[in-house]
């Protein structure tokens, strides 16, 4: 992927693709202290749905699936159109004929949930399986856990998705994020008649990328670039040589069963995963902030809040190991840290962190949404994002 970024930068430069270029390799600009982009009234644009974990798995997602079936079809259509020139339609034909059989390899309740979504939308099961699988291997992000001066913790992230998956020269946007922004939902996960936890999802996607369990912990998952990446894990799983769990199923299971921040860290530090990942975990008590760098089978590194460090009141993770330099044309870590330190601990809160995540290059053309979470109150706010020109393409 890293080499692709370099190639793409050259292609955009040579093609003159009706885009206002920014100085290479990127322009970082922190808006903290200059202007406020946080408008909590905009959170109401993302609807809420209930997923009852006590209901039959085949019908848990019926309301969401029926409501968004055209949007799910449109997204899959974009994938078909992008792959057709290379595979002459053979890829989707193979998906329709074979990936529907993959559902039998999923554990319950995921197997029945995927079948139920396929039935409710009228979309072939293979395509629903593909739709749920591709989030496992392509997402770039920025996640932050921060503590204010009153020892209250906040958790936030930008989700960036769809690099190289179709550029629209008319709208100056990536085609996949254009479709995905129309599919963002908030979810109350219900158990025993009560809200167990909250998340935000793409309609028809049954895993969990971001979630809050009130008074217990918050969680986001970022992709981790690795030679032994998600593709290898999926192949091993298909060949029957692996009992690995899907990354976002592992996070969902942690949200459903972990009863403390410590237990959540322990759960996400163990077990075999389909793809490498960063798990960013926050808790309700001072100092509860961790970035767990996972390989397919074990933890390879972990970073925790460190109150003896002047900047140890927060942890920030993009898509690179904390002890390694980011790719120079994909550096969101340096701008993110610059903005966090400019904001300072006194500014930590929904407004301050939202403005950090509204600054370049953490906010870019791939950014689909920003989510803000408060572990103490259980608040979750999701904002649909589209970066106006001039804006860095990723």
C-alpha positions as CSV (number, residue, x, y, z in Angstrom):
1,X,0.0,0.0,0.0
2,X,2.8,2.4,0.8
3,X,4.2,2.1,-2.7
4,X,0.7,2.7,-4.1
5,X,0.6,6.1,-2.3
6,X,3.7,7.2,-4.0
7,X,2.5,6.0,-7.4
8,X,-0.9,7.7,-6.9
9,X,0.7,11.0,-6.0
10,X,2.6,10.9,-9.3
11,X,-0.5,10.0,-11.3
12,X,-2.6,12.8,-9.8
13,X,0.2,15.2,-10.5
14,X,0.6,14.2,-14.1
15,X,-3.1,13.7,-14.9
16,X,-4.3,17.2,-13.8
17,X,-7.4,15.5,-12.5
18,X,-9.3,18.8,-11.9
19,X,-8.0,19.0,-8.3
20,X,-6.4,21.8,-6.4
21,X,-3.0,20.4,-5.4
22,X,-1.4,21.0,-2.1
23,X,2.3,21.5,-1.6
24,X,4.2,18.1,-1.4
25,X,4.4,16.0,0.6
26,X,1.4,17.5,2.6
27,X,0.2,20.7,4.2
28,X,-0.5,20.4,7.9
29,X,-2.7,23.0,9.4
30,X,-4.1,23.1,12.9
31,X,-7.3,25.0,13.3
32,X,-7.3,24.8,17.1
33,X,-7.4,28.3,18.5
34,X,-8.3,29.7,15.1
35,X,-11.9,28.6,14.6
36,X,-14.4,26.1,15.9
37,X,-15.8,23.4,13.6
38,X,-17.7,21.6,16.3
39,X,-21.5,21.9,16.0
40,X,-23.3,19.3,18.1
41,X,-26.6,19.9,16.2
42,X,-25.0,18.2,13.2
43,X,-24.9,14.9,15.1
44,X,-28.7,14.5,14.6
45,X,-28.1,13.8,10.9
46,X,-27.0,10.3,11.8
47,X,-30.0,8.1,12.8
48,X,-30.2,5.7,15.6
49,X,-31.3,2.0,15.4
50,X,-31.7,-0.7,18.0
51,X,-30.1,-4.1,17.6
52,X,-31.7,-6.5,20.1
53,X,-29.1,-9.2,21.0
54,X,-32.0,-11.3,22.4
55,X,-33.9,-11.4,19.1
56,X,-33.3,-14.1,16.5
57,X,-30.1,-13.4,14.7
58,X,-31.8,-13.8,11.3
59,X,-33.9,-10.8,11.9
60,X,-31.8,-8.5,14.1
61,X,-30.8,-6.3,11.2
62,X,-34.1,-6.3,9.3
63,X,-35.1,-2.7,10.0
64,X,-31.6,-1.4,9.1
65,X,-31.3,-3.6,6.0
66,X,-34.6,-2.8,4.5
67,X,-34.1,1.0,5.2
68,X,-30.7,1.0,3.5
69,X,-31.0,-1.7,0.9
70,X,-30.6,0.7,-2.0
71,X,-27.6,2.3,-0.5
72,X,-25.9,-1.1,0.1
73,X,-26.7,-2.0,-3.5
74,X,-25.2,1.3,-4.7
75,X,-22.0,0.7,-2.8
76,X,-21.6,-2.8,-4.1
77,X,-22.3,-1.4,-7.6
78,X,-19.3,0.9,-7.2
79,X,-17.1,-2.1,-6.3
80,X,-18.4,-4.0,-9.4
81,X,-17.8,-1.0,-11.7
82,X,-14.3,-0.6,-10.4
83,X,-13.3,-4.2,-10.7
84,X,-15.0,-4.9,-14.1
85,X,-12.2,-3.4,-16.3
86,X,-9.6,-5.6,-14.6
87,X,-11.6,-8.8,-14.2
88,X,-14.2,-8.5,-16.9
89,X,-17.0,-9.2,-14.4
90,X,-15.4,-12.4,-13.3
91,X,-14.6,-11.3,-9.8
92,X,-18.2,-10.5,-8.8
93,X,-19.4,-13.6,-10.6
94,X,-16.9,-15.6,-8.5
95,X,-18.2,-13.7,-5.4
96,X,-21.8,-14.6,-6.1
97,X,-21.0,-18.2,-6.8
98,X,-18.5,-18.8,-3.9
99,X,-18.5,-16.2,-1.2
100,X,-22.0,-17.2,-0.1
101,X,-20.5,-20.4,1.0
102,X,-18.2,-18.5,3.3
103,X,-21.0,-17.8,5.7
104,X,-20.9,-21.4,6.9
105,X,-17.3,-20.7,8.1
106,X,-18.5,-17.9,10.4
107,X,-19.4,-18.6,14.0
108,X,-22.9,-17.8,15.2
109,X,-24.5,-15.3,15.4
110,X,-22.7,-13.7,12.5
111,X,-23.6,-16.5,10.1
112,X,-27.3,-15.9,10.6
113,X,-27.0,-12.2,10.8
114,X,-25.4,-12.1,7.3
115,X,-28.1,-14.4,5.9
116,X,-30.8,-12.2,7.4
117,X,-29.3,-9.1,5.8
118,X,-29.1,-10.8,2.4
119,X,-32.7,-11.9,2.7
120,X,-33.9,-8.5,3.8
121,X,-32.1,-6.6,1.0
122,X,-32.4,-9.2,-1.8
123,X,-28.7,-8.9,-2.3
124,X,-26.8,-12.2,-3.0
125,X,-25.3,-13.6,0.2
126,X,-21.8,-13.7,-1.4
127,X,-21.9,-9.9,-1.9
128,X,-23.1,-9.3,1.7
129,X,-20.2,-11.4,2.9
130,X,-17.8,-9.4,0.7
131,X,-19.2,-6.2,2.0
132,X,-18.5,-7.3,5.6
133,X,-15.1,-8.6,4.8
134,X,-13.5,-5.7,2.9
135,X,-13.6,-3.4,6.0
136,X,-11.1,-5.9,7.5
137,X,-8.3,-5.0,5.2
138,X,-8.6,-1.3,4.1
139,X,-9.2,1.5,6.6
140,X,-6.9,4.4,7.5
141,X,-7.8,6.3,10.6
142,X,-6.8,8.6,13.5
143,X,-7.9,7.5,17.1
144,X,-7.4,9.6,20.2
145,X,-8.0,9.0,23.9
146,X,-7.5,12.1,26.0
147,X,-7.9,13.2,29.7
148,X,-8.9,16.7,30.7
149,X,-7.8,18.6,33.8
150,X,-10.6,17.0,35.8
151,X,-9.4,13.5,34.9
152,X,-12.4,12.9,32.6
153,X,-11.6,10.8,29.5
154,X,-12.8,11.3,26.0
155,X,-12.3,9.0,23.0
156,X,-12.6,10.1,19.3
157,X,-11.7,8.9,15.8
158,X,-11.8,9.8,12.2
159,X,-12.5,6.9,9.8
160,X,-10.9,7.3,6.4
161,X,-11.8,4.7,3.8
162,X,-11.6,4.0,0.1
163,X,-8.1,4.9,-1.1
164,X,-7.7,4.1,-4.8
165,X,-11.3,2.8,-5.0
166,X,-12.4,5.3,-7.7
167,X,-11.9,9.1,-7.9
168,X,-14.7,11.3,-9.0
169,X,-13.2,14.3,-10.9
170,X,-16.5,16.2,-10.9
171,X,-17.0,16.1,-7.1
172,X,-13.3,16.0,-6.2
173,X,-14.1,13.0,-4.0
174,X,-13.4,9.3,-3.7
175,X,-16.3,7.3,-5.0
176,X,-16.5,4.8,-2.1
177,X,-16.6,7.4,0.6
178,X,-19.3,9.3,-1.3
179,X,-21.5,6.2,-1.0
180,X,-20.5,5.3,2.5
181,X,-21.5,8.7,3.9
182,X,-25.1,7.8,3.1
183,X,-24.9,4.5,5.1
184,X,-23.7,5.7,8.5
185,X,-25.9,4.7,11.4
186,X,-25.7,4.8,15.2
187,X,-26.6,1.6,17.1
188,X,-28.0,0.9,20.5
189,X,-27.1,-2.8,21.3
190,X,-29.9,-4.0,23.5
191,X,-29.6,-6.9,26.0
192,X,-32.2,-7.8,28.6
193,X,-34.2,-4.8,27.5
194,X,-31.4,-2.3,28.3
195,X,-28.6,-0.7,26.3
196,X,-25.5,-2.8,26.7
197,X,-23.3,-0.5,24.6
198,X,-23.4,1.9,21.7
199,X,-21.6,2.0,18.4
200,X,-21.7,3.6,15.0
201,X,-21.8,1.3,11.9
202,X,-22.3,1.2,8.2
203,X,-25.7,-0.1,7.5
204,X,-25.5,-3.9,6.9
205,X,-22.1,-4.2,8.6
206,X,-22.3,-6.5,11.7
207,X,-18.8,-5.9,13.2
208,X,-17.8,-3.0,15.5
209,X,-15.2,-0.4,14.8
210,X,-16.1,2.2,17.5
211,X,-18.1,1.7,20.6
212,X,-18.8,3.0,24.2
213,X,-19.9,0.9,27.2
214,X,-21.1,3.5,29.7
215,X,-18.9,3.6,32.8
216,X,-16.8,0.7,31.6
217,X,-14.7,1.4,28.5
218,X,-14.5,2.9,25.0
219,X,-12.9,1.2,21.9
220,X,-11.8,2.0,18.4
221,X,-9.9,-0.2,16.0
222,X,-7.4,1.0,13.4
223,X,-5.9,-0.9,10.5
224,X,-2.2,-1.9,11.0
225,X,-0.1,-2.1,7.9
226,X,1.9,-5.4,7.8
227,X,3.5,-7.7,5.2
228,X,1.6,-10.5,7.0
229,X,-1.7,-8.6,6.7
230,X,-5.4,-9.2,6.5
231,X,-5.1,-11.0,3.1
232,X,-2.9,-13.7,4.6
233,X,-5.2,-14.2,7.6
234,X,-8.2,-14.5,5.3
235,X,-6.5,-17.0,3.0
236,X,-5.4,-19.1,6.0
237,X,-8.9,-19.0,7.4
238,X,-10.4,-20.1,4.1
239,X,-8.0,-23.0,3.8
240,X,-9.0,-24.2,7.2
241,X,-5.6,-23.7,8.7
242,X,-6.7,-21.0,11.1
243,X,-9.3,-20.5,13.8
244,X,-8.6,-16.7,13.8
245,X,-11.3,-14.2,14.6
246,X,-12.3,-11.3,12.4
247,X,-10.9,-8.1,13.9
248,X,-14.3,-6.3,14.2
249,X,-15.9,-9.5,15.6
250,X,-13.3,-9.5,18.3
251,X,-14.1,-5.9,19.2
252,X,-17.8,-6.6,19.2
253,X,-17.3,-9.6,21.5
254,X,-15.2,-7.4,23.9
255,X,-18.0,-4.8,23.9
256,X,-20.6,-7.5,24.7
257,X,-18.7,-9.4,27.4
258,X,-15.9,-7.3,29.0
259,X,-17.0,-5.8,32.3
260,X,-13.9,-3.4,32.9
261,X,-11.3,-1.5,31.0
262,X,-8.6,-3.9,32.2
263,X,-10.6,-6.9,31.0
264,X,-11.1,-5.3,27.6
265,X,-7.4,-4.7,27.2
266,X,-6.7,-8.4,28.2
267,X,-9.4,-9.7,25.8
268,X,-8.0,-7.7,22.8
269,X,-4.5,-8.7,23.7
270,X,-5.1,-12.4,23.3
271,X,-6.5,-14.8,20.7
272,X,-5.7,-15.1,17.0
273,X,-6.9,-12.4,14.6
274,X,-7.6,-12.4,10.9
275,X,-5.7,-9.2,10.4
276,X,-3.2,-7.1,12.3
277,X,-4.8,-4.1,14.1
278,X,-4.4,-1.3,16.6
279,X,-6.9,-1.5,19.4
280,X,-7.3,1.9,21.1
281,X,-9.0,1.5,24.5
282,X,-10.1,4.1,27.0
283,X,-11.6,3.6,30.5
284,X,-13.4,5.6,33.2
285,X,-10.5,6.3,35.5
286,X,-7.5,8.6,35.3
287,X,-4.8,7.1,33.1
288,X,-7.1,4.6,31.4
289,X,-5.8,4.9,27.8
290,X,-4.0,2.3,25.7
291,X,-2.9,1.5,22.2
292,X,-2.4,-2.3,21.7
293,X,-0.5,-3.2,18.5
294,X,-1.7,-6.6,17.5
295,X,-0.1,-9.1,15.1
296,X,-2.1,-12.1,13.9
297,X,-1.3,-14.1,17.0
298,X,0.0,-11.9,19.7
299,X,0.6,-8.4,21.0
300,X,3.7,-6.8,19.4
301,X,3.7,-3.6,21.3
302,X,1.6,-1.5,23.7
303,X,1.5,2.2,24.7
304,X,-0.3,3.5,27.7
305,X,-1.1,6.9,29.1
306,X,1.9,8.1,31.1
307,X,1.1,10.9,33.6
308,X,4.8,11.4,34.2
309,X,5.2,12.6,30.6
310,X,4.1,16.2,29.9
311,X,2.2,14.9,26.9
312,X,1.1,11.6,28.6
313,X,-2.5,12.9,29.1
314,X,-3.4,11.4,25.7
315,X,-2.6,8.6,23.3
316,X,-2.9,9.1,19.5
317,X,-2.7,6.3,16.9
318,X,-3.0,6.4,13.1
319,X,-1.8,3.4,11.1
320,X,1.9,3.1,12.0
321,X,3.7,1.5,14.9
322,X,4.5,4.1,17.5
323,X,8.2,3.4,17.4
324,X,8.4,3.7,13.6
325,X,8.2,6.7,11.4
326,X,5.1,7.1,9.2
327,X,5.4,7.2,5.5
328,X,6.2,10.8,4.6
329,X,3.2,11.3,2.3
330,X,0.9,9.6,4.8
331,X,1.8,11.3,8.0
332,X,-1.2,12.1,10.2
333,X,0.7,11.4,13.4
334,X,2.9,14.5,13.5
335,X,0.0,16.9,12.6
336,X,-2.2,15.1,15.1
337,X,0.3,15.4,17.9
338,X,1.0,19.1,17.0
339,X,-2.7,19.9,17.3
340,X,-3.2,18.0,20.5
341,X,-0.4,19.8,22.1
342,X,-1.5,23.1,20.8
343,X,-5.0,22.4,22.3
344,X,-3.5,21.3,25.6
345,X,-5.1,19.2,28.3
346,X,-7.2,22.2,29.4
347,X,-9.0,22.0,26.0
348,X,-9.7,18.3,26.1
349,X,-13.3,17.6,25.4
350,X,-15.7,17.0,22.4
351,X,-15.1,20.5,21.0
352,X,-11.4,20.5,21.3
353,X,-10.8,17.0,20.0
354,X,-13.3,17.5,17.1
355,X,-11.2,20.5,16.0
356,X,-8.0,18.5,16.2
357,X,-9.6,15.9,13.9
358,X,-10.9,18.7,11.6
359,X,-7.3,19.8,11.0
360,X,-5.1,18.7,8.0
361,X,-3.9,16.1,7.4
362,X,-6.1,14.1,9.9
363,X,-9.1,15.5,8.0
364,X,-8.8,14.6,4.3
365,X,-10.7,13.5,1.2
366,X,-11.0,10.0,2.6
367,X,-12.6,11.0,5.9
368,X,-16.0,9.5,6.1
369,X,-17.0,10.4,9.7
370,X,-15.8,11.6,13.0
371,X,-17.1,9.9,16.2
372,X,-16.9,11.3,19.7
373,X,-17.4,9.2,22.9
374,X,-17.6,9.9,26.6
375,X,-17.2,6.8,28.7
376,X,-18.7,8.4,31.9
377,X,-22.0,9.5,30.3
378,X,-22.1,6.9,27.6
379,X,-22.5,9.7,25.0
380,X,-21.7,8.9,21.4
381,X,-21.9,11.5,18.6
382,X,-21.3,10.7,15.0
383,X,-20.6,13.4,12.3
384,X,-20.6,12.8,8.6
385,X,-17.6,14.5,7.1
386,X,-16.5,15.7,3.7
387,X,-13.4,17.7,3.3
388,X,-13.8,20.8,1.1
389,X,-11.1,21.9,-1.4
390,X,-8.3,22.5,-1.0
391,X,-7.8,19.3,0.9
392,X,-5.2,16.6,1.0
393,X,-6.4,13.5,-0.9
394,X,-5.7,11.0,2.0
